[in-house]
């Protein structure tokens, strides 16, 4: 699946709500652009594990969880959960 995820693709929850924008894929995680990461902790990157990707549809990466749940699954660079 990671070979289908490209820079600048929109990341959306299963409900179609915007979660972020792909900066790039690093290993088994999507690195979100720091300027567009659901409004939390702007100024640094958040990451989403590829295991949460349900599919790629055109220029959108759809996650298996709704956006309000997906943001709780975001990680810091270290792999630690984001402190909301």
GROMACS elastic network, one bead per residue, 0.5 to 0.9 nm:
[ bonds ]
;  ai    aj funct       b0    kb
    1     4     6  0.55917   500
    1     5     6  0.70772   500
    1    50     6  0.77181   500
    1    53     6  0.80189   500
    1    55     6  0.75646   500
    1    56     6  0.79803   500
    2     5     6  0.52671   500
    2     6     6  0.83528   500
    2    25     6  0.70407   500
    2    27     6  0.87675   500
    2    28     6  0.74762   500
    2    29     6  0.84031   500
    2    30     6  0.83440   500
    2    50     6  0.69404   500
    3     6     6  0.77407   500
    3    25     6  0.87653   500
    4    56     6  0.69008   500
    4    61     6  0.89934   500
    5     9     6  0.72112   500
    5    22     6  0.79190   500
    5    24     6  0.79391   500
    5    25     6  0.72373   500
    5    30     6  0.82263   500
    5    56     6  0.71845   500
    5    59     6  0.86562   500
    5    60     6  0.85750   500
    5    61     6  0.70549   500
    6     9     6  0.59594   500
    6    22     6  0.68715   500
    6    23     6  0.80098   500
    6    24     6  0.64800   500
    6    25     6  0.75378   500
    6    59     6  0.83916   500
    7    10     6  0.89035   500
    7    21     6  0.78756   500
    7    22     6  0.51562   500
    7    23     6  0.51617   500
    7    24     6  0.51920   500
    7    25     6  0.80271   500
    8    21     6  0.56785   500
    8    22     6  0.50402   500
    8    23     6  0.61905   500
    8    24     6  0.80683   500
    8    33     6  0.84105   500
    8    59     6  0.83049   500
    9    20     6  0.87287   500
    9    21     6  0.57330   500
    9    22     6  0.53506   500
    9    23     6  0.82674   500
    9    58     6  0.88170   500
    9    59     6  0.52056   500
    9    60     6  0.54283   500
    9    61     6  0.66882   500
   10    18     6  0.71609   500
   10    19     6  0.77580   500
   10    20     6  0.61482   500
   10    22     6  0.64046   500
   10    59     6  0.65477   500
   10    61     6  0.60899   500
   10    62     6  0.84998   500
   11    16     6  0.89516   500
   11    17     6  0.85595   500
   11    18     6  0.61752   500
   11    19     6  0.54338   500
   11    20     6  0.51151   500
   11    21     6  0.55198   500
   11    22     6  0.67808   500
   11    32     6  0.85430   500
   11    59     6  0.89242   500
   11    60     6  0.57976   500
   11    62     6  0.60685   500
   11    63     6  0.73218   500
   12    15     6  0.75415   500
   12    16     6  0.53320   500
   12    17     6  0.52790   500
   12    19     6  0.51008   500
   12    20     6  0.70740   500
   12    21     6  0.87449   500
   12    60     6  0.68798   500
   12    61     6  0.61194   500
   12    62     6  0.50454   500
   12    63     6  0.61778   500
   12    66     6  0.80993   500
   12    67     6  0.66754   500
   12    70     6  0.88530   500
   13    16     6  0.51994   500
   13    17     6  0.53792   500
   13    18     6  0.65771   500
   13    19     6  0.64426   500
   13    61     6  0.84305   500
   13    62     6  0.57260   500
   13    64     6  0.67823   500
   13    65     6  0.56488   500
   13    68     6  0.79159   500
   13    69     6  0.83098   500
   13    70     6  0.65899   500
   14    17     6  0.75388   500
   14    54     6  0.80774   500
   14    62     6  0.60327   500
   14    63     6  0.54405   500
   14    64     6  0.54184   500
   14    65     6  0.51996   500
   14    67     6  0.69205   500
   14    70     6  0.89554   500
   15    18     6  0.89691   500
   15    62     6  0.88383   500
   15    63     6  0.88638   500
   15    65     6  0.77342   500
   15    66     6  0.50925   500
   15    67     6  0.67418   500
   16    19     6  0.89650   500
   16    62     6  0.75664   500
   16    63     6  0.89673   500
   16    66     6  0.76552   500
   16    67     6  0.76631   500
   17    66     6  0.74606   500
   17    67     6  0.57112   500
   17    68     6  0.85756   500
   18    21     6  0.84371   500
   18    38     6  0.73725   500
   18    67     6  0.69011   500
   19    36     6  0.81753   500
   19    37     6  0.64148   500
   19    38     6  0.51998   500
   19    39     6  0.89697   500
   19    67     6  0.59056   500
   19    68     6  0.85152   500
   19    70     6  0.74686   500
   19    71     6  0.70177   500
   20    32     6  0.61095   500
   20    33     6  0.71192   500
   20    34     6  0.88668   500
   20    35     6  0.88710   500
   20    36     6  0.52985   500
   20    38     6  0.57183   500
   20    39     6  0.87868   500
   21    31     6  0.85094   500
   21    32     6  0.54404   500
   21    33     6  0.56689   500
   21    34     6  0.87495   500
   21    35     6  0.87767   500
   21    36     6  0.61065   500
   21    37     6  0.70767   500
   22    25     6  0.76842   500
   22    30     6  0.65633   500
   22    31     6  0.60629   500
   22    33     6  0.59200   500
   22    36     6  0.89541   500
   22    61     6  0.86749   500
   23    30     6  0.75570   500
   23    31     6  0.54392   500
   23    32     6  0.50028   500
   23    34     6  0.81880   500
   23    45     6  0.87856   500
   24    29     6  0.87447   500
   24    30     6  0.61396   500
   24    31     6  0.53669   500
   24    32     6  0.71505   500
   24    33     6  0.82481   500
   25    28     6  0.71711   500
   25    29     6  0.58291   500
   25    31     6  0.57733   500
   25    32     6  0.87630   500
   25    50     6  0.88698   500
   26    29     6  0.54095   500
   26    30     6  0.62286   500
   26    31     6  0.65619   500
   26    47     6  0.89375   500
   27    30     6  0.81462   500
   28    48     6  0.87023   500
   28    49     6  0.61413   500
   28    50     6  0.55736   500
   28    51     6  0.80565   500
   29    47     6  0.60474   500
   29    48     6  0.53873   500
   29    50     6  0.51788   500
   29    51     6  0.83594   500
   30    46     6  0.83774   500
   30    47     6  0.53578   500
   30    48     6  0.51181   500
   30    49     6  0.63043   500
   30    50     6  0.64804   500
   31    34     6  0.86365   500
   31    45     6  0.65809   500
   31    46     6  0.60394   500
   31    48     6  0.67513   500
   31    77     6  0.86007   500
   32    35     6  0.84793   500
   32    36     6  0.71339   500
   32    37     6  0.62509   500
   32    45     6  0.58468   500
   32    46     6  0.54747   500
   32    47     6  0.58290   500
   32    48     6  0.77421   500
   33    36     6  0.53751   500
   33    37     6  0.64370   500
   33    44     6  0.81032   500
   33    45     6  0.60193   500
   33    46     6  0.75878   500
   34    37     6  0.59580   500
   34    41     6  0.82901   500
   34    42     6  0.58683   500
   34    43     6  0.55001   500
   34    46     6  0.69155   500
   35    39     6  0.81507   500
   35    42     6  0.58984   500
   35    43     6  0.64331   500
   35    44     6  0.77522   500
   35    45     6  0.81392   500
   36    39     6  0.65420   500
   36    40     6  0.87200   500
   36    42     6  0.73280   500
   36    45     6  0.88727   500
   37    40     6  0.62677   500
   37    41     6  0.77148   500
   37    42     6  0.68779   500
   37    44     6  0.88846   500
   37    45     6  0.75507   500
   37    46     6  0.67977   500
   37    71     6  0.85963   500
   38    41     6  0.86865   500
   38    42     6  0.85992   500
   38    67     6  0.89428   500
   38    71     6  0.73244   500
   39    42     6  0.61990   500
   40    71     6  0.87854   500
   40    82     6  0.89612   500
   40    84     6  0.73224   500
   41    44     6  0.67172   500
   41    45     6  0.83835   500
   41    46     6  0.85522   500
   41    82     6  0.86250   500
   41    83     6  0.88036   500
   41    84     6  0.83806   500
   42    45     6  0.78030   500
   44    76     6  0.85878   500
   44    77     6  0.89410   500
   45    75     6  0.88263   500
   45    76     6  0.69992   500
   45    77     6  0.70529   500
   46    74     6  0.60719   500
   46    75     6  0.55554   500
   46    76     6  0.52081   500
   46    77     6  0.66543   500
   46    82     6  0.76413   500
   47    73     6  0.86857   500
   47    74     6  0.54488   500
   47    76     6  0.62071   500
   47    77     6  0.67964   500
   47    79     6  0.80374   500
   48    51     6  0.83645   500
   48    52     6  0.72614   500
   48    53     6  0.86111   500
   48    70     6  0.83589   500
   48    71     6  0.87679   500
   48    73     6  0.68109   500
   48    74     6  0.50849   500
   48    75     6  0.62701   500
   49    52     6  0.58530   500
   49    53     6  0.76969   500
   49    73     6  0.82037   500
   49    74     6  0.78328   500
   49    75     6  0.81847   500
   50    53     6  0.53646   500
   50    54     6  0.88551   500
   50    63     6  0.89661   500
   51    54     6  0.79727   500
   51    63     6  0.89118   500
   51    64     6  0.87874   500
   52    62     6  0.87262   500
   52    63     6  0.55419   500
   52    64     6  0.55624   500
   52    65     6  0.73584   500
   52    70     6  0.83362   500
   52    73     6  0.86467   500
   53    56     6  0.78692   500
   53    61     6  0.69077   500
   53    62     6  0.60025   500
   53    64     6  0.58435   500
   53    65     6  0.86915   500
   54    61     6  0.78369   500
   54    62     6  0.56357   500
   54    65     6  0.85283   500
   55    60     6  0.85441   500
   55    61     6  0.61447   500
   55    62     6  0.53794   500
   55    63     6  0.69661   500
   55    64     6  0.82208   500
   56    59     6  0.72905   500
   56    60     6  0.58081   500
   56    62     6  0.59902   500
   56    63     6  0.88491   500
   57    60     6  0.52404   500
   57    61     6  0.63819   500
   57    62     6  0.71659   500
   58    61     6  0.81905   500
   62    65     6  0.86194   500
   63    66     6  0.73438   500
   63    67     6  0.81307   500
   63    70     6  0.74780   500
   64    70     6  0.82458   500
   65    68     6  0.80948   500
   65    69     6  0.60080   500
   65    70     6  0.55755   500
   66    69     6  0.54653   500
   66    70     6  0.59804   500
   66    71     6  0.88443   500
   67    71     6  0.62288   500
   67    72     6  0.88335   500
   68    71     6  0.58094   500
   68    72     6  0.72406   500
   69    72     6  0.53576   500
   69    73     6  0.68286   500
   70    73     6  0.50695   500
   70    74     6  0.67165   500
   71    74     6  0.52977   500
   71    75     6  0.88725   500
   71    82     6  0.82410   500
   71    84     6  0.85890   500
   72    75     6  0.83505   500
   72    81     6  0.75411   500
   72    82     6  0.69844   500
   72    83     6  0.84101   500
   72    84     6  0.74248   500
   73    81     6  0.67921   500
   73    82     6  0.76167   500
   74    79     6  0.88951   500
   74    80     6  0.86537   500
   74    81     6  0.61249   500
   74    82     6  0.57860   500
   75    78     6  0.75702   500
   75    79     6  0.53529   500
   75    80     6  0.53951   500
   75    82     6  0.50353   500
   75    83     6  0.87622   500
   76    79     6  0.53379   500
   76    80     6  0.53870   500
   76    81     6  0.60743   500
   76    82     6  0.56909   500
   76    83     6  0.88098   500
   77    80     6  0.73817   500
   78    81     6  0.87504   500
   79    82     6  0.88508   500
   80    83     6  0.87305   500
   81    84     6  0.88696   500
